[in-house]
Amino acid sequence: MNNRAFFIVARVLIPSVFVGLGLERLLVGAGVLTGAPMSAGALIFSAFELVAGLLVMLGWKVRWVASVLALFILVDAFLAHAFWTYPAAGTNVSRSAARRPECPEFLSKTRVAEVMSYA
């Protein structure tokens, strides 16, 4: 695969995460899919994810939009997956068990932000 084809495939596949999740949450908010109720802020951010992901896929101001997406995902990682606020393992079994899934989520989001910063 030549360089140009690689970048086109990457430009479609990497933001597909944002498009898919944004669309899914908007459909849940609209009542088309079943799921937990969502706040207006969550719907706004979901619409942002969908639109920004589509803009990167289409190649419109890719560096600017990808930078905004990288910043967005970093803020989301620090606010939604603050695993360091949970006590260390062994101090409280129920809370330390809740800590386990947050660390990989945090690390994966920071990795996605890093990849988006290369756009």
Backbone as CSV, one residue per row, in Angstrom:
resi,resn,N_x,N_y,N_z,CA_x,CA_y,CA_z,C_x,C_y,C_z
1,MET,0.860,-1.173,0.000,0.000,0.000,0.000,0.904,1.233,0.000
2,ASN,0.637,2.132,-0.914,1.468,3.328,-0.968,1.086,4.311,0.135
3,ASN,1.906,5.339,0.291,1.709,6.304,1.381,0.361,7.009,1.314
4,ARG,-0.040,7.428,0.151,-1.301,8.163,0.001,-2.489,7.291,0.401
5,ALA,-2.503,6.054,-0.040,-3.603,5.155,0.303,-3.633,4.887,1.802
6,PHE,-2.461,4.745,2.417,-2.388,4.527,3.860,-3.023,5.698,4.612
7,PHE,-2.699,6.921,4.224,-3.238,8.088,4.912,-4.740,8.247,4.690
8,ILE,-5.217,7.882,3.522,-6.657,7.954,3.273,-7.399,6.940,4.138
9,VAL,-6.869,5.722,4.219,-7.491,4.694,5.068,-7.460,5.128,6.526
10,ALA,-6.325,5.654,6.978,-6.213,6.113,8.366,-7.164,7.276,8.631
11,ARG,-7.308,8.175,7.657,-8.186,9.333,7.837,-9.648,8.915,7.940
12,VAL,-10.000,7.777,7.405,-11.368,7.272,7.516,-11.537,6.428,8.777
13,LEU,-10.588,5.569,9.088,-10.749,4.637,10.203,-10.602,5.297,11.577
14,ILE,-9.636,6.182,11.742,-9.408,6.769,13.069,-10.605,7.598,13.535
15,PRO,-11.148,8.506,12.741,-12.308,9.259,13.232,-13.613,8.473,13.224
16,SER,-13.590,7.256,12.682,-14.822,6.456,12.695,-15.272,6.156,14.127
17,VAL,-14.345,6.151,15.068,-14.693,5.974,16.478,-15.594,7.119,16.935
18,PHE,-15.225,8.340,16.586,-16.014,9.506,16.976,-17.372,9.505,16.282
19,VAL,-17.371,9.170,15.003,-18.626,9.148,14.247,-19.575,8.096,14.815
20,GLY,-19.070,6.906,15.045,-19.916,5.819,15.548,-20.476,6.103,16.927
21,LEU,-19.622,6.525,17.851,-20.100,6.795,19.213,-21.020,8.010,19.259
22,GLY,-20.672,9.050,18.521,-21.531,10.231,18.495,-22.908,9.922,17.935
23,LEU,-22.942,9.170,16.842,-24.220,8.797,16.231,-25.029,7.905,17.166
24,GLU,-24.375,6.943,17.796,-25.089,6.048,18.709,-25.727,6.829,19.863
25,ARG,-24.973,7.735,20.470,-25.530,8.501,21.594,-26.642,9.443,21.140
26,LEU,-26.528,10.006,19.946,-27.613,10.849,19.435,-28.871,10.030,19.181
27,LEU,-28.712,8.816,18.678,-29.869,7.954,18.453,-30.505,7.513,19.770
28,VAL,-29.689,7.295,20.797,-30.235,6.978,22.126,-30.993,8.186,22.666
29,GLY,-30.409,9.363,22.509,-31.069,10.588,22.973,-32.369,10.867,22.254
30,ALA,-32.453,10.486,20.988,-33.675,10.700,20.205,-34.715,9.616,20.464
31,GLY,-34.335,8.572,21.191,-35.274,7.499,21.490,-35.333,6.410,20.440
32,VAL,-34.481,6.481,19.437,-34.467,5.462,18.391,-33.854,4.165,18.929
33,LEU,-32.806,4.299,19.729,-32.173,3.159,20.391,-32.446,3.238,21.889
34,THR,-32.424,2.095,22.549,-32.636,2.099,23.993,-31.321,2.370,24.699
35,GLY,-31.417,3.053,25.824,-30.234,3.369,26.612,-30.583,4.308,27.739
36,ALA,-29.590,4.640,28.521,-29.786,5.530,29.660,-30.138,6.932,29.173
37,PRO,-30.944,7.649,29.937,-31.264,9.024,29.550,-30.002,9.888,29.508
38,MET,-29.994,10.851,28.611,-28.807,11.680,28.424,-29.144,13.138,28.665
39,SER,-28.180,13.863,29.210,-28.357,15.289,29.447,-28.199,16.055,28.132
40,ALA,-28.593,17.307,28.155,-28.451,18.147,26.961,-26.976,18.337,26.624
41,GLY,-26.124,18.454,27.644,-24.690,18.601,27.412,-24.101,17.391,26.720
42,ALA,-24.534,16.200,27.142,-24.043,14.969,26.514,-24.472,14.904,25.052
43,LEU,-25.677,15.353,24.763,-26.142,15.357,23.369,-25.364,16.359,22.525
44,ILE,-25.033,17.503,23.103,-24.249,18.503,22.378,-22.858,17.958,22.065
45,PHE,-22.223,17.343,23.059,-20.899,16.769,22.825,-20.955,15.607,21.844
46,SER,-22.038,14.847,21.864,-22.200,13.755,20.904,-22.323,14.304,19.483
47,ALA,-23.075,15.379,19.332,-23.198,16.009,18.009,-21.845,16.551,17.553
48,PHE,-21.092,17.127,18.487,-19.746,17.620,18.166,-18.855,16.474,17.684
49,GLU,-18.882,15.349,18.398,-18.078,14.188,17.998,-18.439,13.721,16.598
50,LEU,-19.727,13.633,16.336,-20.195,13.168,15.026,-19.733,14.105,13.916
51,VAL,-19.979,15.391,14.077,-19.641,16.364,13.031,-18.128,16.451,12.842
52,ALA,-17.378,16.525,13.942,-15.920,16.631,13.824,-15.331,15.371,13.188
53,GLY,-15.832,14.215,13.560,-15.352,12.980,12.946,-15.618,12.946,11.449
54,LEU,-16.806,13.384,11.060,-17.130,13.438,9.627,-16.241,14.436,8.889
55,LEU,-15.945,15.568,9.520,-15.084,16.568,8.877,-13.676,16.019,8.650
56,VAL,-13.143,15.283,9.621,-11.823,14.683,9.434,-11.884,13.642,8.318
57,MET,-12.939,12.825,8.301,-13.082,11.815,7.242,-13.126,12.453,5.864
58,LEU,-13.815,13.580,5.755,-13.965,14.246,4.466,-12.746,15.083,4.087
59,GLY,-11.844,15.287,5.051,-10.619,16.023,4.755,-10.738,17.522,4.856
60,TRP,-11.757,18.033,5.550,-11.935,19.470,5.676,-11.144,19.978,6.876
61,LYS,-10.133,20.797,6.627,-9.288,21.381,7.680,-8.881,20.327,8.706
62,VAL,-8.269,19.263,8.198,-7.977,18.081,9.004,-7.123,18.415,10.223
63,ARG,-6.069,19.183,10.054,-5.198,19.484,11.203,-5.941,20.245,12.281
64,TRP,-6.725,21.224,11.904,-7.449,22.025,12.888,-8.502,21.186,13.601
65,VAL,-9.313,20.476,12.862,-10.385,19.666,13.463,-9.802,18.538,14.307
66,ALA,-8.749,17.885,13.826,-8.127,16.813,14.597,-7.512,17.345,15.882
67,SER,-6.964,18.553,15.852,-6.423,19.163,17.076,-7.521,19.440,18.082
68,VAL,-8.647,19.932,17.618,-9.784,20.181,18.514,-10.296,18.854,19.083
69,LEU,-10.364,17.823,18.258,-10.777,16.502,18.746,-9.790,15.954,19.775
70,ALA,-8.500,16.138,19.551,-7.496,15.668,20.506,-7.664,16.383,21.842
71,LEU,-7.875,17.677,21.813,-8.099,18.434,23.049,-9.386,17.971,23.734
72,PHE,-10.420,17.765,22.955,-11.705,17.291,23.483,-11.549,15.954,24.188
73,ILE,-10.833,15.028,23.574,-10.697,13.690,24.154,-9.813,13.722,25.400
74,LEU,-8.821,14.621,25.439,-8.007,14.748,26.651,-8.825,15.289,27.821
75,VAL,-9.624,16.312,27.560,-10.485,16.855,28.619,-11.459,15.784,29.094
76,ASP,-12.036,15.044,28.160,-12.960,13.967,28.516,-12.261,12.893,29.342
77,ALA,-11.039,12.539,28.974,-10.302,11.508,29.718,-10.053,11.947,31.155
78,PHE,-9.645,13.185,31.346,-9.359,13.660,32.700,-10.618,13.846,33.535
79,LEU,-11.724,14.228,32.909,-12.957,14.443,33.671,-13.744,13.167,33.917
80,ALA,-13.807,12.295,32.934,-14.679,11.121,33.040,-13.976,9.867,33.558
81,HIS,-12.667,9.816,33.470,-11.960,8.585,33.847,-10.830,8.875,34.827
82,ALA,-11.129,9.599,35.879,-10.120,9.990,36.873,-9.845,8.833,37.829
83,PHE,-9.120,7.828,37.337,-8.862,6.630,38.134,-8.026,6.927,39.373
84,TRP,-7.242,7.983,39.356,-6.369,8.306,40.481,-7.139,8.803,41.706
85,THR,-8.434,9.098,41.536,-9.225,9.551,42.683,-9.732,8.389,43.525
86,TYR,-9.646,7.163,42.997,-10.076,5.989,43.748,-8.949,5.540,44.671
87,PRO,-9.285,4.923,45.804,-8.219,4.458,46.703,-7.435,3.306,46.081
88,ALA,-6.242,3.099,46.592,-5.396,2.018,46.087,-6.009,0.663,46.415
89,ALA,-5.609,-0.331,45.672,-6.128,-1.682,45.890,-5.829,-2.137,47.313
90,GLY,-6.780,-2.807,47.929,-6.595,-3.329,49.266,-7.172,-2.451,50.357
91,THR,-7.433,-1.184,50.078,-7.963,-0.310,51.119,-9.470,-0.401,51.211
92,ASN,-10.128,-0.508,50.089,-11.583,-0.630,50.059,-11.911,-1.441,48.811
93,VAL,-12.316,-2.665,49.015,-12.464,-3.596,47.890,-13.460,-3.087,46.856
94,SER,-14.581,-2.563,47.285,-15.602,-2.155,46.316,-15.140,-0.958,45.488
95,ARG,-14.452,0.009,46.077,-14.001,1.171,45.314,-12.771,0.858,44.479
96,SER,-11.876,-0.015,44.982,-10.703,-0.341,44.171,-11.108,-1.170,42.960
97,ALA,-12.188,-1.943,43.076,-12.693,-2.685,41.919,-13.219,-1.719,40.871
98,ALA,-13.805,-0.602,41.321,-14.300,0.396,40.373,-13.154,1.108,39.671
99,ARG,-11.987,1.119,40.289,-10.828,1.804,39.719,-10.284,1.073,38.497
100,ARG,-10.377,-0.239,38.496,-9.748,-1.043,37.448,-10.171,-0.674,36.030
101,PRO,-11.464,-0.534,35.724,-11.796,-0.219,34.322,-11.473,1.214,33.927
102,GLU,-11.306,2.111,34.893,-11.058,3.511,34.549,-9.653,3.753,34.009
103,CYS,-8.665,3.051,34.520,-7.286,3.266,34.071,-7.110,2.912,32.593
104,PRO,-7.542,1.731,32.135,-7.408,1.450,30.694,-8.201,2.415,29.819
105,GLU,-9.382,2.837,30.282,-10.172,3.812,29.513,-9.405,5.131,29.392
106,PHE,-8.827,5.574,30.493,-8.051,6.808,30.486,-6.874,6.695,29.531
107,LEU,-6.138,5.595,29.619,-4.968,5.411,28.765,-5.340,5.301,27.292
108,SER,-6.456,4.638,26.993,-6.855,4.524,25.588,-7.275,5.879,25.032
109,LYS,-7.941,6.686,25.839,-8.348,8.011,25.347,-7.142,8.918,25.144
110,THR,-6.153,8.844,26.037,-4.965,9.667,25.822,-4.195,9.191,24.591
111,ARG,-4.255,7.905,24.295,-3.593,7.374,23.095,-4.308,7.856,21.830
112,VAL,-5.629,7.872,21.852,-6.389,8.384,20.703,-6.073,9.865,20.492
113,ALA,-5.984,10.617,21.586,-5.638,12.034,21.471,-4.260,12.210,20.850
114,GLU,-3.323,11.344,21.206,-1.991,11.414,20.626,-2.043,11.132,19.126
115,VAL,-2.792,10.128,18.731,-2.907,9.792,17.309,-3.550,10.946,16.537
116,MET,-4.593,11.553,17.118,-5.253,12.671,16.436,-4.326,13.874,16.306
117,SER,-3.379,14.017,17.216,-2.460,15.161,17.125,-1.464,15.021,15.974
118,TYR,-1.327,13.816,15.403,-0.439,13.612,14.269,-1.085,13.964,12.939
119,ALA,-2.374,14.248,12.951,-3.086,14.516,11.689,-2.561,15.740,10.993
